[in-house]
């Protein structure tokens, strides 16, 4: 396998993830006191789930652990709304993303490692791999639900991209 077909998951930063969506975390963000001062409210970017007659859907995805390295076989996108993943109980995970229109632009393919202290929102139309939890556990998921199914899937060449982890950065 050539290095051009090896995708390494790097540590997530908001700046690096910005083309694909938002990082969902309160770390380092200001908020305001609520509940008679017993809590702080920190506003997050709003999920984009109301378009095309959609409504918010909150569910829990119970994920199996993924072992790396892993051959990437498909990407999916949601054209009509965003999709948010919030790890419950500090679940570490990896996200694989790409930009593109009717098909993913593999030149923009990127992978990010999250330690479980933050979640992510995939922007509407962002190509991404299905959930890749690094340990077995649960994720709260906010997405669009509506009469029109909103999930396009494309197959990648068998073994064309190998995902690995870079614990150094």
C-alpha positions in Angstrom: 0.0 0.0 0.0 1.3 3.4 -0.9 1.3 6.3 1.6 -1.1 8.2 -0.7 -3.7 5.5 0.2 -3.0 5.6 4.0 -5.2 7.9 6.0 -3.9 8.8 9.5 -6.3 10.0 12.2 -4.9 13.2 13.7 -6.0 14.9 16.9 -9.2 16.9 16.4 -9.0 20.7 16.4 -11.9 23.1 15.6 -9.9 24.8 12.9 -8.9 21.6 11.1 -12.5 20.3 11.3 -14.2 23.6 10.3 -14.6 22.7 6.5 -16.6 19.6 7.5 -18.6 20.8 10.5 -18.5 22.0 14.1 -16.8 20.6 17.2 -19.3 20.4 20.1 -17.6 21.2 23.4 -17.9 23.7 26.2 -14.1 23.6 26.9 -12.7 27.1 26.7 -16.0 28.7 25.9 -17.8 31.4 27.9 -21.3 30.8 29.1 -23.8 32.4 31.4 -25.3 31.4 34.7 -28.7 29.7 34.8 -30.8 27.8 37.4 -30.2 30.2 40.2 -26.4 30.1 39.6 -26.1 26.3 39.9 -25.2 25.8 36.2 -23.6 27.6 33.3 -25.2 27.5 29.9 -22.8 27.4 26.9 -24.4 27.8 23.6 -23.4 25.5 20.7 -24.0 25.8 17.0 -27.5 24.8 16.1 -28.1 21.5 14.3 -29.4 22.0 10.8 -32.3 19.6 10.8 -35.5 21.5 9.9 -35.0 21.8 6.1 -37.2 19.9 3.6 -39.9 19.2 6.2 -37.5 17.6 8.7 -37.8 17.5 12.4 -35.2 16.8 15.1 -34.5 13.2 16.0 -32.6 12.3 19.2 -31.4 8.7 19.5 -28.6 6.6 21.0 -26.3 4.7 18.7 -24.8 1.7 20.6 -21.4 1.3 18.9 -19.1 -1.7 18.7 -15.4 -1.1 19.1 -13.4 -0.6 15.9 -9.8 -1.8 15.7 -7.3 0.2 13.7 -5.8 -0.1 11.1 -9.1 -0.5 9.1 -9.8 -0.7 5.4 -12.4 2.1 4.5 -15.1 0.7 2.4 -17.8 3.4 2.1 -18.7 7.0 2.8 -22.1 8.5 3.3 -23.7 11.9 3.4 -26.9 13.6 4.5 -27.9 16.2 1.9 -30.9 17.6 3.9 -29.6 18.1 7.4 -26.7 17.9 9.7 -25.8 14.9 12.0 -24.3 15.4 15.5 -22.5 12.7 17.5 -22.0 13.2 21.3 -20.0 10.4 23.0 -21.6 9.3 26.3 -19.2 8.3 29.1 -16.1 9.6 27.4 -16.2 7.3 24.4 -13.1 7.8 22.1 -13.8 7.7 18.4 -12.5 8.6 14.9 -14.3 10.5 12.2 -13.4 10.3 8.5 -14.7 13.1 6.4 -14.5 14.5 2.8 -15.9 17.4 0.9 -17.6 17.0 -2.5 -20.9 17.2 -4.4 -22.5 14.2 -5.9 -19.4 12.1 -4.9 -16.7 12.6 -2.3 -13.6 14.5 -3.3 -11.0 12.1 -2.1 -8.3 14.8 -2.2 -10.1 16.4 0.8 -10.3 13.1 2.8 -9.3 13.6 6.4 -9.5 11.7 9.7 -9.7 13.0 13.2 -9.3 11.3 16.6 -11.5 12.4 19.5 -10.8 11.5 23.1 -14.4 11.4 24.1 -14.5 14.9 25.8 -16.2 16.5 22.7 -18.6 15.7 20.0 -18.9 16.8 16.4 -21.6 17.9 14.0 -21.2 17.0 10.3 -22.4 19.9 8.2 -25.2 19.1 5.7 -23.6 17.4 2.6 -20.3 16.4 4.3 -19.2 12.9 3.2 -18.3 10.8 6.2 -17.6 7.2 7.3 -20.2 5.5 9.5 -19.4 5.7 13.2 -16.0 4.5 14.2 -15.9 4.1 18.0 -12.6 3.0 19.5 -14.3 1.3 22.4 -17.8 -0.2 22.8 -20.3 2.3 24.1 -23.1 4.8 23.4 -23.4 8.0 21.4 -26.3 10.5 21.5 -27.1 11.4 17.9 -29.1 14.4 16.8 -30.2 14.3 13.2 -33.0 15.1 10.7 -35.9 12.9 10.4 -38.5 13.4 7.7 -40.6 11.7 5.0 -37.6 11.8 2.6 -34.8 9.4 3.4 -31.6 11.4 3.8 -28.6 9.1 3.4 -26.5 8.7 0.2 -23.9 6.0 0.4 -20.9 5.4 -2.0 -18.6 2.4 -2.0 -14.9 3.0 -2.0 -12.5 0.6 -3.8 -12.0 -2.4 -1.7 -9.0 -1.7 0.5 -8.2 1.5 -1.4 -7.8 3.6 1.8 -6.4 2.2 5.0 -7.2 4.2 8.2 -4.6 4.2 11.0 -4.1 6.3 14.1 -1.3 8.8 14.9 -1.1 9.1 18.7 1.7 11.7 18.4 -0.4 14.6 17.0 
